[in-house]
């Protein structure tokens, strides 16, 4: 049954008819079943792509995840999104890369490096943020600033900004399981 829902997702993801305001909830409903993610809300023009299929290709999405318009999630290296994560508009997530120090260039020979990514509960990825394969983990309750380019793991409750992204401060969370500033 899961394959049927995924096939339906593939068939509709570039179809404009489900982008109409009255049918957006239908599109989110199909996406939620295709990716086994109850409460998933998907904005306009979202692409969940696996450009390279390999043994690492895996996607797991938790409950009540919101993915903003024109975002692209690459899960070829493995992507796990926990509950209550928000992706703002135009967020780009990459989980694969190509070695650059080889002759001939690796992208010509098809060599690919896969990197898994875990985005933990209650994280918020700001508009236009880019998560590169080297990130590996975005901690619980972390906030990625708009336009940030994340190249390293992000600690729990950190607010990161810039290119490359750096920790600007830590959120003061009252009901958190882990302490702000905890290291990986």
N, C-alpha and C positions, 0 to 999 in steps of 0.2 A: 504494500500500500504506500509505503514511503517513497518508493521509486515512481509511483504514479503521480504523487504530489510534486516531486522534484521535476518530473517531465513536464508537468503543467507549468511550474515556475519557469523552466527554460523556454517554454512556448510563449509565455506572456511577458517576460521581463522587458522586452523592447516594443511591446504593443502599446500604442497610445490610448487605446480604448479604456484600459483600466487606470489611466491617469486622470480621467475625468473625476471631478469632485465627488459625485455620488457613488463612484465605483472604487475609490481608493481603499475603502474598508474591505472590499472583496479581495483586492490585491494583497493587502496585509494578511488577510485570513489565509489565502493560498500560501504566501511566504511562510507564515507561522507553521503550517502543516508540512510544507516541503522541508523545513529545517528543524522540525520538532521543537519549536520555541513558542510556548503559550504566551500570549500577551505581546508578541512582537508587533511593532508598528514600523512600517517601512514608508519612507517619503518618496517623492517623485524622482524617477531616474536612478534609483539605487541599483548597483550591480554587485552581486556576490560572485566573484570570479575565481576560477582555479586554472590559471594559465598553464601551469605545468602539473600534470597528474603524476603522482608517485606514491610510494608507500607512506609518506608523511601527510598526504592530503587528508585533512579532517576538519570539520566544522561543527562546533557545539555552541549553541546559543541558549542562554538561560531565560528566565521569565521576565516579562515586562521590560524588554530591551527596545529602545527607540533608535531608529536609524534615519537620520535626516536626508533630505533631498540631495541627489547627485553625489552620494558617497559611494566609494568603491572599496570592497573588502576582499582582499586576496587571501584565500585560505589554502593555497597549494602546499605550504610548509606546516600547516596545522594552526587553527585559530580556535581558541576557547573564550567565549564571552560569558561571564557570569551574570547573575540577576541584576536588574535595575540599572543597566549601563545606558548612557545616552551618547549617541554619536550626533553631533550637530551637522549642519549642511556641509557638503563638499569635503568630508573627511576621507583621507586615503590611507589604507592599511596594506602593507606589503609583508609577505612572509617568505619570499624567496629572493635570491640575488644571484649574480653571476660573478665568478672570479675575474679580476681585472689584470692580474699580473702574469698572465700566461700568453704564450705564442702558439698558434694563432689566438686571437681574442676568444675568450670562453663563450661569449654570446654568439659567435659564429659557429662554434662547434657544438653548441647545445648543452654545455655543462651548466648545471644549476646547483646552487647551494640552498638547502631548505632550512628555515628557522621557525620554530614554533613560537606562538605568542599567546600569552594569557592576559586577559583584561579582567580584573577582579571587580567584585560587586561595587555598585554605586559610584563608579567612575564616570567622568564626564569629559568627552573629547570635543574641544571647541571647534568652531567653524574653520574650515580650511587647514586643520592640523594634518600633519603627515607622520605616520608611524612607520619607521623603517625596519627592515628585518632584524637588525642588530639589537632592537629594543628588548625583546624576550618577555617582558612582564610590565604591566601597568598595575600598580598596587591598589588596594582597596581604598575607595573614596578619593582617588587622585583626580586632579583637574589638569587637563592639558589645555593651555591657552590657545586662543585663536591664532592660526598661522604658525604654530610651533612645529618644529621638525625634531621628532624624538628619535634619538640614536642610541640611547642607553636605557637600562631598566629604570622604572620610576618607582620610588618608595611609596608606601601607604600614606595617604592623606597629603601628599606633596602637591603643590601648585607649580607647574613647570611652564616656562615661557621661552620664546626666542628660537634662534636658528644658529647653532644647535641648541636644543632646549636645555635649560638649566633649572635647578630647583630655586624658585624665588622665595618660597616660604612654605609652611605646613599649615593645613587647616586645623582649627581647634574643634574637634568633633566630640560632642558630649556622650553619645551612645555608641562609641566605637569599641570593637573587640580588641584591635591592636592599637598600640600607642602611636600618636603622631611622631614621626621622625624615626620609626623603627627601620633598621637596615635590612637588606635582603639576606 
